[in-house]
């Protein structure tokens, strides 16, 4: 049940944005997203649809026409399912203010659909712009991979039904993000097809690269003063198993996260991070080059041996960590990383 506090907050926001909504409604006749023209085909499932989440049950009474997304991955999952959201979370860290992720922008342009409104996000997802959600007039809010608190969930639920994560914030696996999104849109069969196509992609790549089979791998973010290591729970590392790699046993042995997706490790133990291949992630080319010359990082056996596949640039890093329904085949994302890994393993 919605809290009185949440209801009052949402009511106040509704009143504050009434004028904006009136203006939006007046101009919606030529807006593909507003009149439902942003959906490809029709839903194949019967409504109402109930989706369970960590905060309760979400009932979607009829096929949604105006979808908003929050967090990561649900935008791409919706598009791949055939629905183009009218409002999406801003990805400030990745592409900066006012920009769409390149694979998302490509999808809208290819479909000739008006670009969505960008919902203000400082990059952490901790502050929800309720007034912007209201102005977007969604009939469904998708946030299966996000950091929504229960209060935020309840307040947003006064605006539209909200699909949150099934267990805990920022823990939904990439494939579940796709299936949850597709189900909420009444397109579960399309969700299965998306996942099937991704499985086929990885099976084909694994077949092309039998040299990957059995090789151990670890993912790191290295800076001059600290070393972050991603555990097997992190999708950017876990998904490598679909190519034939195995997460290096040394990762679990060194893991101090107590069930987290990464842990900080002292460079004093760098020589214990034993793996055939290291994937390292960097903001800039300069940082990537510096790591390969850093004596502390060279204590990692694979780095010393030159067995490092580097992913450089925030957009490229974001495309594979975690991957989404659209970034799997984005040329500078996983396809580029697979090529880099092939070159590293061939050394």
C-alpha positions in Angstrom: 0.0 0.0 0.0 1.3 3.5 -0.8 2.3 5.6 2.1 0.5 8.8 2.9 3.8 10.6 2.8 4.5 9.3 -0.7 1.0 10.2 -1.9 1.3 13.8 -0.6 4.7 14.2 -2.2 3.4 12.9 -5.6 0.3 15.1 -5.4 2.4 18.2 -4.7 4.6 17.4 -7.7 1.5 16.9 -9.9 0.2 20.3 -9.0 3.6 21.9 -9.6 3.8 20.5 -13.1 0.2 20.9 -14.3 1.0 23.7 -16.6 3.9 21.8 -18.2 1.6 18.8 -18.7 -1.0 20.9 -20.4 1.6 22.3 -22.8 2.9 18.8 -23.5 -0.5 17.5 -24.3 -1.2 20.3 -26.7 1.8 19.5 -28.7 1.6 15.7 -28.7 -0.4 15.1 -32.0 2.8 15.0 -34.1 4.9 13.2 -31.5 5.3 9.5 -32.4 6.1 8.6 -28.9 3.0 10.3 -27.5 0.5 8.6 -29.8 1.9 5.1 -29.4 3.7 5.2 -32.7 6.9 4.4 -30.9 6.0 0.7 -30.5 6.9 -1.9 -33.1 4.0 -4.3 -33.5 1.7 -5.3 -30.6 2.1 -7.0 -27.3 1.7 -10.8 -27.6 0.9 -11.5 -23.9 -2.5 -10.9 -22.2 -3.0 -8.1 -19.8 -3.2 -7.5 -16.9 0.3 -8.6 -16.2 1.8 -8.9 -12.7 5.5 -8.5 -12.1 6.9 -9.2 -8.6 9.7 -7.0 -7.3 11.6 -6.4 -4.0 8.9 -4.0 -2.9 5.8 -5.9 -3.8 3.8 -6.6 -6.9 3.3 -4.3 -9.9 0.1 -4.8 -11.9 0.1 -3.5 -15.5 -3.5 -3.4 -16.5 -3.1 -2.8 -20.2 -0.4 -2.5 -22.9 1.7 0.5 -22.0 2.0 3.2 -24.6 4.3 5.7 -22.9 7.2 4.0 -21.1 9.9 5.7 -19.0 13.1 3.9 -17.9 15.4 4.5 -15.0 18.8 2.9 -14.2 20.7 0.8 -16.7 19.8 -1.6 -19.4 16.0 -1.3 -19.4 16.0 1.3 -22.2 17.8 -1.0 -24.5 15.7 -4.0 -23.4 12.5 -2.1 -24.2 13.8 -1.0 -27.6 14.9 -4.5 -28.5 11.4 -5.6 -27.5 9.9 -3.2 -29.9 9.0 -0.3 -27.5 10.8 3.1 -27.7 10.6 4.9 -24.3 9.5 8.5 -24.1 11.8 9.3 -21.3 15.1 7.6 -20.2 17.7 8.1 -17.5 20.5 10.5 -18.3 23.9 8.7 -18.5 26.0 11.6 -17.3 29.2 9.6 -16.5 29.1 7.9 -19.9 28.1 10.4 -22.5 27.6 13.6 -20.6 24.6 15.9 -20.2 22.1 16.1 -23.0 23.4 13.0 -24.9 22.1 9.5 -25.6 24.2 6.4 -25.5 25.3 5.9 -29.1 23.6 2.5 -29.6 20.4 4.0 -28.2 20.6 7.0 -30.4 21.3 4.8 -33.4 18.2 2.7 -32.6 15.9 5.8 -32.4 17.3 7.3 -35.6 17.0 4.0 -37.5 13.4 3.7 -36.5 12.8 7.4 -37.2 11.4 7.9 -33.7 11.7 11.2 -31.8 14.4 11.1 -29.2 13.3 10.6 -25.6 13.3 13.1 -22.9 16.4 12.8 -20.6 15.6 12.3 -16.9 18.2 14.2 -14.8 20.6 11.8 -13.1 23.9 12.8 -11.4 25.4 9.5 -12.4 24.6 7.7 -9.1 20.9 7.2 -9.6 20.3 8.2 -6.0 18.1 11.3 -6.7 14.9 10.8 -8.7 13.5 13.7 -10.7 9.9 13.2 -9.9 8.7 16.3 -11.7 10.4 15.2 -14.9 8.7 11.8 -14.7 5.4 13.5 -14.3 6.0 15.7 -17.3 6.8 12.7 -19.4 3.3 11.3 -18.6 4.4 7.6 -18.5 2.0 4.8 -18.1 4.8 2.4 -17.1 8.2 3.0 -15.4 10.9 0.4 -15.9 13.7 0.2 -13.4 14.7 -3.5 -13.0 18.4 -2.6 -12.7 18.5 0.5 -10.6 19.1 1.8 -7.1 15.5 2.8 -6.2 14.7 3.0 -2.5 11.4 1.8 -1.2 10.2 5.4 -0.7 11.3 6.4 -4.2 9.5 3.3 -5.6 6.3 4.2 -3.7 6.4 7.9 -4.8 7.0 6.9 -8.4 4.1 4.4 -8.2 1.8 7.4 -7.6 2.8 8.5 -11.1 2.7 5.1 -12.9 3.2 1.4 -12.2 6.9 0.8 -11.5 8.8 -2.4 -12.2 11.7 -2.5 -9.8 14.5 -5.1 -9.2 13.5 -8.6 -8.0 15.9 -8.8 -5.1 18.2 -5.8 -4.3 19.4 -2.6 -5.9 21.9 -2.9 -8.7 22.0 -6.7 -8.6 19.7 -7.8 -11.4 21.7 -9.9 -14.0 21.8 -8.5 -17.5 19.6 -11.3 -18.9 17.0 -10.9 -16.2 16.8 -7.2 -17.0 15.9 -8.2 -20.5 13.3 -10.8 -19.6 11.7 -8.6 -16.8 11.4 -5.7 -19.2 9.9 -7.8 -22.0 7.4 -9.4 -19.7 6.3 -6.0 -18.3 5.7 -4.8 -21.9 3.7 -7.9 -22.7 6.4 -9.1 -25.1 7.8 -12.1 -23.3 8.3 -14.1 -26.5 10.3 -11.3 -27.9 12.4 -11.3 -24.7 13.2 -14.9 -25.2 14.2 -14.2 -28.8 16.5 -11.4 -27.7 18.2 -13.8 -25.3 18.3 -16.5 -27.8 20.0 -14.2 -30.4 22.6 -13.2 -27.7 23.3 -16.9 -26.9 23.7 -17.5 -30.6 26.1 -14.6 -30.9 28.3 -15.9 -28.1 28.2 -19.5 -29.4 29.3 -18.3 -32.8 32.2 -16.3 -31.3 33.3 -19.2 -29.1 33.3 -21.4 -32.1 35.4 -18.9 -34.0 37.9 -18.7 -31.1 38.5 -22.2 -29.7 41.7 -20.8 -28.2 39.6 -19.1 -25.5 38.4 -22.4 -24.0 39.8 -23.0 -20.6 41.8 -19.8 -20.4 41.5 -18.0 -17.0 40.5 -14.3 -17.0 40.2 -11.5 -14.5 38.9 -8.0 -14.8 40.4 -4.9 -13.1 40.2 -1.2 -12.9 43.7 0.0 -12.1 44.8 3.4 -10.9 48.2 4.5 -9.7 47.2 4.0 -6.0 44.5 1.3 -6.1 43.5 -1.8 -7.8 39.8 -2.8 -8.1 39.1 -6.5 -9.1 35.7 -7.6 -10.4 34.3 -10.8 -8.9 32.5 -13.6 -10.8 29.2 -11.8 -9.8 30.0 -8.9 -12.1 28.5 -9.4 -15.6 31.5 -7.9 -17.4 33.6 -10.8 -16.1 30.9 -13.5 -15.8 29.8 -13.1 -19.4 33.3 -14.1 -20.6 32.4 -17.7 -19.7 30.1 -17.7 -22.7 33.2 -17.2 -24.9 34.9 -20.2 -23.2 37.0 -18.3 -20.6 36.9 -19.2 -16.9 37.1 -16.6 -14.1 40.5 -17.1 -12.5 40.4 -19.0 -9.2 42.7 -16.4 -7.8 39.9 -13.9 -7.9 37.7 -15.9 -5.5 40.8 -16.6 -3.3 41.6 -12.9 -3.0 38.0 -11.7 -2.8 37.3 -9.5 0.3 34.0 -8.1 -0.8 31.8 -10.5 1.1 29.4 -11.2 -1.8 30.0 -8.0 -3.8 30.7 -7.5 -7.4 34.2 -6.0 -6.9 36.9 -5.6 -4.2 39.8 -3.3 -3.6 43.2 -5.0 -3.5 46.6 -3.8 -2.4 49.3 -3.8 -5.0 51.3 -5.6 -2.5 49.2 -8.7 -3.4 49.3 -8.0 -7.1 51.5 -11.0 -7.8 48.8 -13.3 -6.4 46.2 -12.2 -9.1 47.1 -15.2 -11.3 45.2 -15.3 -14.6 46.0 -16.1 -18.2 44.4 -12.9 -19.4 43.6 -9.6 -17.7 40.9 -7.2 -19.0 41.5 -3.7 -17.7 39.1 -0.8 -18.0 40.2 2.9 -18.3 38.8 6.3 -18.8 41.5 7.5 -21.2 44.2 6.3 -23.5 46.8 8.0 -21.2 45.6 6.0 -18.2 45.7 2.8 -20.2 49.2 3.4 -21.4 50.3 4.4 -17.8 49.1 1.1 -16.4 51.3 -1.0 -18.8 54.4 0.9 -17.5 53.5 1.0 -13.8 55.8 -1.2 -11.9 53.1 -1.9 -9.3 50.7 -3.2 -12.0 53.5 -5.1 -13.7 53.6 -7.3 -10.6 50.3 -8.9 -12.0 51.6 -11.9 -13.9 49.4 -11.4 -17.0 50.4 -7.7 -17.2 54.0 -8.6 -17.0 53.5 -11.1 -19.8 51.7 -8.6 -22.0 48.4 -10.6 -21.8 46.2 -7.6 -21.2 43.0 -6.6 -23.1 42.3 -3.0 -22.5 38.9 -1.3 -22.8 39.3 2.4 -23.1 36.8 5.3 -22.9 33.7 5.6 -20.9 31.3 4.8 -23.7 33.3 1.6 -24.6 33.6 0.6 -21.0 29.9 1.1 -20.4 29.0 -1.0 -23.4 30.4 -4.1 -21.8 29.9 -3.4 -18.1 27.3 -4.6 -17.9 26.2 -5.3 -21.5 22.7 -4.5 -22.6 20.3 -5.8 -25.2 21.7 -3.4 -27.8 25.3 -3.0 -26.9 26.1 -6.7 -27.4 26.6 -6.1 -31.1 27.7 -2.5 -31.0 30.9 -2.5 -33.1 33.1 -0.8 -30.5 31.7 -2.9 -27.6 31.9 -6.6 -27.2 32.8 -7.3 -30.9 35.9 -5.0 -30.4 36.7 -6.7 -27.1 36.5 -10.1 -28.6 39.0 -9.1 -31.3 41.3 -7.7 -28.7 41.1 -10.9 -26.6 41.9 -12.9 -29.7 45.1 -10.9 -30.3 46.1 -11.2 -26.6 45.6 -15.0 -26.5 47.5 -15.5 -29.8 50.6 -13.9 -28.3 
